[in-house]
């Protein structure tokens, strides 16, 4: 990092973005219910895949959210009942991203905006 200032700048901004994401995850786990946390997590996954289909199992989601599997099933039913997603065996399909973002409320958006701000103009 001493020899390449551009690399150092990118690394420092990546560390800052990661720290912000980590902080918001901890806050979300403390203040949001499973439904909002699942909405947030699905939005974050959707940001990282091409298309609207995300290959996920209930078991994997339960590990990621640190909740029991039946809680995931219930939360998926809530999101599906509202028309935000469609859940089929091993896949989640995002049907209405904007409504899903509104449902997630303040659980999603701020870390993503900060990442965008930090990374703009680096590459």
MMTF fields as JSON, N, C-alpha, C and O atoms, coordinates in Angstrom:
{
  "mmtfVersion": "1.0.0",
  "mmtfProducer": "UNKNOWN",
  "numBonds": 491,
  "numAtoms": 492,
  "numGroups": 123,
  "numChains": 1,
  "numModels": 1,
  "chainsPerModel": [1],
  "groupsPerChain": [123],
  "chainIdList": ["A"],
  "bondAtomList": [4, 2, 8, 6, 12, 10, 16, 14, 20, 18, 24, 22, 28, 26, 32, 30, 36, 34, 40, 38, 44, 42, 48, 46, 52, 50, 56, 54, 60, 58, 64, 62, 68, 66, 72, 70, 76, 74, 80, 78, 84, 82, 88, 86, 92, 90, 96, 94, 100, 98, 104, 102, 108, 106, 112, 110, 116, 114, 120, 118, 124, 122, 128, 126, 132, 130, 136, 134, 140, 138, 144, 142, 148, 146, 152, 150, 156, 154, 160, 158, 164, 162, 168, 166, 172, 170, 176, 174, 180, 178, 184, 182, 188, 186, 192, 190, 196, 194, 200, 198, 204, 202, 208, 206, 212, 210, 216, 214, 220, 218, 224, 222, 228, 226, 232, 230, 236, 234, 240, 238, 244, 242, 248, 246, 252, 250, 256, 254, 260, 258, 264, 262, 268, 266, 272, 270, 276, 274, 280, 278, 284, 282, 288, 286, 292, 290, 296, 294, 300, 298, 304, 302, 308, 306, 312, 310, 316, 314, 320, 318, 324, 322, 328, 326, 332, 330, 336, 334, 340, 338, 344, 342, 348, 346, 352, 350, 356, 354, 360, 358, 364, 362, 368, 366, 372, 370, 376, 374, 380, 378, 384, 382, 388, 386, 392, 390, 396, 394, 400, 398, 404, 402, 408, 406, 412, 410, 416, 414, 420, 418, 424, 422, 428, 426, 432, 430, 436, 434, 440, 438, 444, 442, 448, 446, 452, 450, 456, 454, 460, 458, 464, 462, 468, 466, 472, 470, 476, 474, 480, 478, 484, 482, 488, 486],
  "bondOrderList": [1, 1, 1, 1, 1, 1, 1, 1, 1, 1, 1, 1, 1, 1, 1, 1, 1, 1, 1, 1, 1, 1, 1, 1, 1, 1, 1, 1, 1, 1, 1, 1, 1, 1, 1, 1, 1, 1, 1, 1, 1, 1, 1, 1, 1, 1, 1, 1, 1, 1, 1, 1, 1, 1, 1, 1, 1, 1, 1, 1, 1, 1, 1, 1, 1, 1, 1, 1, 1, 1, 1, 1, 1, 1, 1, 1, 1, 1, 1, 1, 1, 1, 1, 1, 1, 1, 1, 1, 1, 1, 1, 1, 1, 1, 1, 1, 1, 1, 1, 1, 1, 1, 1, 1, 1, 1, 1, 1, 1, 1, 1, 1, 1, 1, 1, 1, 1, 1, 1, 1, 1, 1],
  "groupList": [{"groupName": "UNK", "atomNameList": ["N", "CA", "C", "O"], "elementList": ["N", "C", "C", "O"], "formalChargeList": [0, 0, 0, 0], "bondAtomList": [1, 0, 2, 1, 3, 2], "bondOrderList": [1, 1, 2], "singleLetterCode": "X", "chemCompType": "L-PEPTIDE LINKING"}],
  "groupTypeList": [0, 0, 0, 0, 0, 0, 0, 0, 0, 0, 0, 0, 0, 0, 0, 0, 0, 0, 0, 0, 0, 0, 0, 0, 0, 0, 0, 0, 0, 0, 0, 0, 0, 0, 0, 0, 0, 0, 0, 0, 0, 0, 0, 0, 0, 0, 0, 0, 0, 0, 0, 0, 0, 0, 0, 0, 0, 0, 0, 0, 0, 0, 0, 0, 0, 0, 0, 0, 0, 0, 0, 0, 0, 0, 0, 0, 0, 0, 0, 0, 0, 0, 0, 0, 0, 0, 0, 0, 0, 0, 0, 0, 0, 0, 0, 0, 0, 0, 0, 0, 0, 0, 0, 0, 0, 0, 0, 0, 0, 0, 0, 0, 0, 0, 0, 0, 0, 0, 0, 0, 0, 0, 0],
  "groupIdList": [1, 2, 3, 4, 5, 6, 7, 8, 9, 10, 11, 12, 13, 14, 15, 16, 17, 18, 19, 20, 21, 22, 23, 24, 25, 26, 27, 28, 29, 30, 31, 32, 33, 34, 35, 36, 37, 38, 39, 40, 41, 42, 43, 44, 45, 46, 47, 48, 49, 50, 51, 52, 53, 54, 55, 56, 57, 58, 59, 60, 61, 62, 63, 64, 65, 66, 67, 68, 69, 70, 71, 72, 73, 74, 75, 76, 77, 78, 79, 80, 81, 82, 83, 84, 85, 86, 87, 88, 89, 90, 91, 92, 93, 94, 95, 96, 97, 98, 99, 100, 101, 102, 103, 104, 105, 106, 107, 108, 109, 110, 111, 112, 113, 114, 115, 116, 117, 118, 119, 120, 121, 122, 123],
  "secStructList": [7, 7, 1, 7, 2, 2, 2, 2, 2, 2, 2, 2, 2, 2, 2, 2, 2, 2, 2, 2, 2, 2, 2, 2, 2, 2, 2, 2, 2, 2, 2, 1, 7, 2, 2, 2, 2, 2, 2, 2, 2, 2, 2, 2, 2, 2, 2, 6, 1, 1, 1, 1, 3, 3, 7, 7, 7, 2, 2, 2, 2, 2, 2, 2, 2, 6, 1, 7, 2, 2, 2, 2, 2, 2, 2, 2, 2, 2, 2, 2, 2, 6, 6, 1, 3, 3, 3, 3, 6, 6, 3, 3, 3, 3, 1, 7, 2, 2, 2, 2, 2, 2, 2, 2, 4, 4, 4, 1, 1, 2, 2, 2, 2, 2, 2, 2, 2, 2, 2, 6, 6, 6, 7],
  "xCoordList": [0.825, 0.0, 0.874, 0.468, 2.077, 2.983, 3.439, 3.726, 3.506, 4.042, 2.985, 3.321, 1.715, 0.658, -0.482, -1.336, -0.491, -1.491, -2.905, -3.851, -3.078, -4.41, -4.978, -6.152, -4.129, -4.559, -4.922, -5.931, -4.108, -4.374, -5.713, -6.481, -5.989, -7.253, -8.455, -9.45, -8.349, -9.435, -9.621, -10.752, -8.532, -8.619, -9.238, -10.08, -8.831, -9.382, -10.876, -11.642, -11.287, -12.718, -13.506, -14.642, -12.917, -13.583, -13.753, -14.799, -12.735, -12.811, -13.896, -14.656, -13.96, -14.992, -16.389, -17.295, -16.558, -17.86, -18.251, -19.407, -17.29, -17.556, -17.946, -18.866, -17.252, -17.558, -18.974, -19.689, -19.37, -20.718, -21.759, -22.766, -21.511, -22.436, -22.546, -23.642, -21.43, -21.408, -22.188, -22.946, -22.007, -22.721, -24.225, -24.997, -24.645, -26.07, -26.671, -27.839, -25.883, -26.373, -26.632, -27.669, -25.702, -25.877, -27.093, -27.881, -27.244, -28.396, -29.69, -30.655, -29.713, -30.92, -31.292, -32.467, -30.29, -30.566, -31.163, -31.931, -30.81, -31.299, -32.691, -33.46, -33.032, -34.266, -35.355, -36.511, -35.025, -36.028, -36.485, -35.744, -37.718, -38.258, -37.742, -37.072, -38.051, -37.577, -38.06, -37.306, -39.292, -39.821, -38.971, -38.601, -38.661, -37.87, -36.433, -35.832, -35.876, -34.505, -34.411, -33.428, -35.432, -35.443, -35.563, -34.873, -36.429, -36.568, -35.226, -34.814, -34.546, -33.229, -32.241, -31.532, -32.201, -31.24, -31.52, -30.589, -32.796, -33.143, -32.756, -32.279, -32.959, -32.551, -31.04, -30.56, -30.297, -28.844, -28.405, -27.48, -29.047, -28.743, -29.098, -28.34, -30.254, -30.71, -29.728, -29.551, -29.086, -28.076, -26.894, -26.195, -26.664, -25.446, -25.642, -24.682, -26.859, -27.118, -27.689, -28.241, -27.541, -28.191, -29.555, -29.67, -30.555, -31.909, -32.623, -32.105, -33.814, -34.675, -34.761, -35.444, -34.088, -34.157, -32.913, -31.784, -33.143, -32.037, -32.149, -33.139, -31.142, -31.206, -30.883, -29.721, -31.921, -31.775, -32.728, -33.863, -32.269, -33.146, -33.55, -32.888, -34.624, -35.076, -33.991, -33.752, -33.347, -32.302, -31.147, -30.668, -30.701, -29.594, -29.991, -29.209, -31.187, -31.667, -31.718, -31.344, -32.175, -32.25, -30.859, -30.709, -29.859, -28.484, -28.008, -27.37, -28.314, -27.855, -28.533, -27.91, -29.796, -30.522, -30.438, -30.903, -29.844, -29.716, -31.074, -31.266, -32.012, -33.341, -33.697, -33.034, -34.738, -35.186, -35.827, -36.402, -35.72, -36.248, -37.737, -38.142, -38.578, -40.0, -40.236, -41.203, -39.359, -39.48, -39.244, -39.887, -38.325, -38.058, -39.269, -39.684, -39.835, -41.014, -42.156, -42.819, -42.381, -43.438, -43.154, -44.049, -41.923, -41.558, -41.67, -42.12, -41.267, -41.408, -42.879, -43.219, -43.755, -45.19, -45.718, -46.563, -45.219, -45.634, -45.211, -46.014, -43.943, -43.447, -44.159, -44.466, -44.414, -45.11, -46.577, -47.121, -47.2, -48.591, -48.776, -49.829, -47.754, -47.793, -47.413, -47.47, -47.029, -46.691, -45.282, -44.972, -44.417, -43.049, -42.163, -41.286, -42.404, -41.568, -42.44, -43.644, -41.816, -42.429, -41.394, -40.229, -41.829, -40.924, -41.289, -42.395, -40.357, -40.517, -39.318, -38.29, -39.436, -38.399, -36.99, -36.646, -36.198, -34.804, -34.592, -33.46, -35.635, -35.518, -36.453, -37.571, -35.955, -36.765, -36.753, -35.691, -37.925, -38.039, -38.55, -39.611, -37.782, -38.186, -39.22, -38.945, -40.416, -41.512, -41.742, -42.116, -41.521, -41.751, -40.688, -40.894, -39.55, -38.41, -38.734, -38.395, -39.376, -39.679, -40.537, -40.266, -41.559, -42.418, -41.643, -41.876, -40.722, -39.9, -38.985, -38.79, -38.428, -37.604, -38.423, -37.955, -39.637, -40.504, -40.848, -40.907, -41.074, -41.389, -40.203, -40.385, -38.989, -37.776, -37.511, -36.749, -38.134, -37.991, -36.52, -35.756, -36.125, -34.753, -33.745, -32.571, -34.172, -33.243, -32.351, -31.273, -32.8, -32.058, -31.909, -32.818, -30.778, -30.611, -29.451, -28.678, -29.312, -28.258, -26.852, -26.006, -26.565, -25.22, -24.94, -23.812, -25.972, -25.806, -25.502, -24.669, -26.18, -25.922, -24.514, -23.83, -24.094, -22.751, -21.684, -20.654, -21.919, -21.008, -20.881, -19.782, -22.008, -22.025, -21.215, -20.432, -21.397, -20.663, -19.161, -18.363, -18.789, -17.377, -16.674, -15.51, -17.379, -16.75, -16.852, -16.178, -17.674, -17.823, -16.488, -15.861, -16.08, -14.867, -13.587, -12.514, -13.667, -12.454, -12.006, -10.807, -12.934, -12.575, -12.841, -12.591],
  "yCoordList": [-1.189, 0.0, 1.258, 2.298, 1.161, 2.31, 2.678, 3.842, 1.686, 1.911, 2.271, 2.753, 2.046, 2.318, 3.056, 2.437, 4.363, 5.202, 4.929, 5.006, 4.614, 4.318, 3.053, 3.003, 2.039, 0.798, 1.068, 0.569, 1.847, 2.189, 2.904, 2.622, 3.818, 4.564, 3.627, 3.74, 2.715, 1.752, 0.873, 0.647, 0.375, -0.508, 0.213, -0.354, 1.436, 2.191, 2.421, 2.309, 2.741, 2.947, 1.643, 1.643, 0.544, -0.754, -1.125, -1.636, -0.868, -1.147, -0.279, -0.754, 0.972, 1.86, 1.38, 1.349, 1.007, 0.518, -0.763, -0.929, -1.663, -2.903, -2.61, -3.229, -1.675, -1.305, -0.748, -1.066, 0.075, 0.641, -0.465, -0.488, -1.388, -2.501, -3.365, -3.779, -3.63, -4.431, -3.748, -4.402, -2.46, -1.702, -1.738, -1.96, -1.522, -1.544, -2.938, -3.069, -3.97, -5.332, -5.548, -6.095, -5.124, -5.271, -4.487, -4.99, -3.27, -2.448, -3.099, -3.178, -3.563, -4.192, -5.433, -5.663, -6.231, -7.431, -7.085, -7.864, -5.915, -5.515, -4.893, -5.067, -4.171, -3.382, -3.839, -3.446, -4.648, -5.048, -6.492, -7.339, -6.725, -8.077, -8.927, -8.425, -10.209, -11.148, -10.739, -10.863, -10.258, -9.877, -8.778, -8.892, -7.726, -6.618, -7.044, -6.642, -7.863, -8.348, -9.23, -9.167, -10.055, -10.894, -10.028, -10.271, -9.026, -8.117, -7.459, -7.388, -6.98, -6.345, -7.315, -6.972, -8.514, -9.498, -9.897, -10.061, -10.054, -10.37, -9.226, -9.466, -7.988, -6.842, -6.817, -6.529, -7.113, -7.147, -8.258, -8.06, -9.406, -10.493, -10.082, -10.339, -9.441, -8.996, -8.0, -7.972, -7.18, -6.231, -6.95, -6.379, -8.188, -8.883, -9.972, -10.648, -10.152, -11.143, -10.437, -9.341, -11.095, -10.547, -11.222, -12.44, -10.44, -10.976, -10.921, -10.397, -11.473, -11.401, -12.715, -12.786, -13.742, -15.05, -15.276, -15.122, -15.645, -15.855, -17.286, -17.628, -18.119, -19.504, -19.569, -19.483, -19.721, -19.772, -20.794, -20.933, -21.498, -22.409, -21.77, -20.856, -22.256, -21.772, -22.017, -21.18, -23.161, -23.519, -22.52, -22.066, -22.177, -21.231, -19.845, -19.191, -19.406, -18.104, -18.096, -17.105, -19.185, -19.236, -19.111, -18.486, -19.689, -19.531, -18.09, -17.557, -17.464, -16.097, -15.092, -14.116, -15.325, -14.405, -14.802, -14.071, -15.961, -16.482, -16.635, -16.236, -17.226, -17.509, -18.96, -19.608, -19.45, -20.815, -20.883, -19.907, -22.041, -22.228, -21.91, -21.293, -22.306, -21.951, -20.437, -19.981, -19.657, -18.191, -17.68, -16.725, -18.311, -17.933, -18.244, -17.423, -19.421, -19.808, -18.822, -18.408, -18.453, -17.488, -16.133, -15.528, -15.658, -14.356, -14.388, -13.417, -15.491, -15.609, -15.562, -14.96, -16.192, -16.143, -14.705, -14.307, -13.933, -12.529, -11.75, -11.029, -11.905, -11.172, -11.625, -10.812, -12.908, -13.436, -12.993, -12.659, -12.993, -12.557, -11.097, -10.713, -10.288, -8.878, -8.663, -7.538, -9.735, -9.639, -9.136, -8.764, -9.12, -8.636, -9.679, -9.349, -10.944, -12.041, -13.213, -13.229, -14.187, -15.495, -16.491, -16.44, -17.389, -18.38, -19.749, -20.244, -20.351, -21.724, -22.519, -21.941, -23.804, -24.663, -24.262, -24.38, -23.788, -23.45, -22.14, -21.827, -21.368, -20.099, -19.045, -19.334, -17.822, -16.653, -15.763, -15.467, -15.34, -14.458, -13.107, -13.012, -12.074, -10.72, -10.248, -10.186, -9.914, -9.497, -7.997, -7.409, -7.365, -5.926, -5.342, -5.202, -5.005, -4.526, -3.232, -3.092, -2.304, -1.019, -1.211, -0.613, -2.036, -2.297, -3.033, -2.802, -3.92, -4.632, -3.651, -3.776, -2.683, -1.643, -0.821, -0.522, -0.459, 0.306, -0.514, 0.027, -1.808, -2.689, -2.797, -2.833, -2.848, -2.957, -1.683, -1.693, -0.59, 0.721, 1.09, 1.036, 1.463, 1.936, 0.797, 1.057, -0.441, -1.566, -1.65, -2.242, -1.063, -1.139, 0.249, 1.073, 0.504, 1.719, 2.602, 3.033, 2.878, 3.806, 3.249, 3.972, 2.002, 1.482, 1.393, 1.606, 1.08, 0.97, 2.339, 2.452, 3.366, 4.73, 5.18, 5.842, 4.817, 5.182, 4.464, 5.054, 3.211, 2.461, 3.168, 3.354, 3.548, 4.25, 5.54, 5.843, 6.294, 7.54, 7.298, 8.018, 6.28, 6.0, 5.503, 5.825, 4.727, 4.111, 4.936, 4.627, 5.967, 6.8, 7.472, 8.099, 7.325, 7.974, 7.2, 7.658, 6.029, 5.245, 4.471, 4.285, 4.025, 3.136, 3.754, 3.13],
  "zCoordList": [0.0, 0.0, 0.0, -0.518, 0.584, 0.588, -0.818, -1.098, -1.7, -3.04, -4.07, -5.151, -3.756, -4.726, -4.034, -3.399, -4.159, -3.49, -3.991, -3.207, -5.274, -5.804, -5.158, -4.789, -5.03, -4.379, -2.919, -2.42, -2.253, -0.848, -0.711, 0.209, -1.614, -1.567, -1.739, -1.023, -2.686, -2.914, -1.686, -1.255, -1.12, 0.049, 1.25, 1.946, 1.489, 2.616, 2.44, 3.397, 1.224, 0.982, 1.088, 1.563, 0.653, 0.794, 2.265, 2.667, 3.051, 4.491, 5.137, 5.981, 4.742, 5.288, 4.895, 5.727, 3.625, 3.166, 3.911, 4.3, 4.106, 4.836, 6.284, 6.819, 6.912, 8.302, 8.429, 9.38, 7.478, 7.485, 7.317, 8.025, 6.371, 6.142, 7.406, 7.783, 8.045, 9.262, 10.387, 11.104, 10.539, 11.568, 11.329, 12.262, 10.09, 9.783, 9.961, 10.328, 9.705, 9.937, 11.421, 11.798, 12.262, 13.709, 14.195, 14.996, 13.714, 14.103, 13.642, 14.403, 12.405, 11.864, 12.667, 12.954, 13.029, 13.823, 15.178, 15.741, 15.699, 17.018, 16.984, 17.929, 15.917, 15.942, 14.974, 15.134, 13.983, 12.991, 13.22, 13.719, 12.84, 12.901, 11.758, 10.856, 11.795, 10.781, 9.388, 8.423, 9.263, 7.95, 7.305, 6.137, 8.048, 7.512, 7.253, 6.257, 8.154, 7.954, 6.726, 5.988, 6.498, 5.302, 4.051, 3.061, 4.089, 2.946, 2.645, 1.487, 3.676, 3.512, 2.887, 1.941, 3.416, 2.941, 1.493, 0.704, 1.14, -0.254, -1.19, -2.299, -0.749, -1.566, -1.759, -2.855, -0.714, -0.828, -1.784, -2.571, -1.726, -2.67, -4.09, -5.026, -4.248, -5.56, -6.174, -7.392, -5.329, -5.81, -6.437, -7.274, -6.045, -6.427, -7.475, -7.843, -7.957, -9.005, -10.23, -10.141, -11.366, -12.558, -12.682, -12.548, -12.933, -13.019, -11.681, -10.695, -11.675, -10.497, -9.73, -8.708, -10.199, -9.574, -8.715, -9.182, -7.444, -6.508, -5.969, -5.323, -6.233, -5.739, -4.245, -3.847, -3.427, -1.971, -1.382, -1.838, -0.38, 0.35, 1.675, 2.166, 2.232, 3.542, 4.588, 5.459, 4.493, 5.457, 5.399, 6.438, 4.196, 4.061, 4.579, 5.269, 4.252, 4.728, 6.253, 6.88, 6.849, 8.315, 8.936, 9.985, 8.312, 8.8, 8.666, 9.574, 7.548, 7.302, 8.232, 8.65, 8.555, 9.428, 10.91, 11.784, 11.174, 12.538, 13.221, 14.37, 12.473, 13.01, 12.687, 11.877, 13.321, 13.044, 11.661, 11.179, 11.039, 9.69, 9.58, 8.594, 10.554, 10.456, 10.41, 9.799, 11.053, 11.001, 9.591, 9.155, 8.88, 7.489, 6.63, 5.811, 6.815, 6.037, 6.261, 5.31, 7.503, 7.822, 7.177, 6.587, 7.284, 6.703, 5.183, 4.575, 4.568, 3.111, 2.705, 1.687, 3.492, 3.214, 3.293, 2.491, 4.259, 4.391, 3.137, 2.545, 2.744, 1.566, 0.289, -0.583, 0.192, -0.985, -0.997, -2.05, 0.158, 0.264, -0.127, -0.636, 0.11, -0.292, -1.758, -2.256, -2.446, -3.868, -4.145, -5.276, -3.122, -3.304, -3.971, -4.77, -3.631, -4.119, -4.512, -4.256, -5.133, -5.329, -4.841, -5.235, -3.988, -3.424, -3.971, -3.752, -4.678, -5.168, -4.683, -4.331, -4.661, -4.082, -4.548, -5.724, -3.594, -3.87, -4.602, -4.97, -4.825, -5.55, -4.969, -4.543, -4.968, -4.625, -5.855, -6.402, -6.287, -7.443, -6.957, -6.339, -7.245, -6.857, -7.87, -9.068, -7.378, -8.261, -8.232, -9.247, -7.073, -6.954, -6.031, -4.825, -6.626, -5.834, -5.092, -3.917, -5.755, -5.119, -3.868, -2.826, -3.972, -2.814, -1.716, -0.53, -2.113, -1.144, -0.401, 0.808, -1.122, -0.485, 0.504, 1.602, 0.12, 1.021, 2.261, 3.366, 2.086, 3.209, 4.164, 5.381, 3.616, 4.439, 5.227, 6.194, 4.816, 5.46, 5.619, 4.655, 6.827, 7.039, 7.209, 7.475, 7.062, 7.156, 5.916, 5.961, 4.822, 3.558, 2.956, 3.052, 2.345, 1.556, 1.964, 1.109, 3.236, 3.664, 3.432, 2.906, 3.798, 3.513, 2.012, 1.568, 1.244, -0.207, -0.822, -1.722, -0.334, -0.81, -0.425, -1.205, 0.772, 1.222, 0.4, 0.071, 0.07, -0.801, -2.153, -2.674, -2.695, -3.988, -3.902, -4.803, -2.831, -2.644, -2.541, -3.14, -1.775, -1.562, -2.829, -3.066, -3.628, -4.792, -6.074, -7.057, -6.081, -7.266, -7.593, -6.739, -8.832, -9.305, -9.063, -9.458, -8.42, -8.171, -9.39, -9.599, -10.187, -11.284, -12.616, -13.648]
}
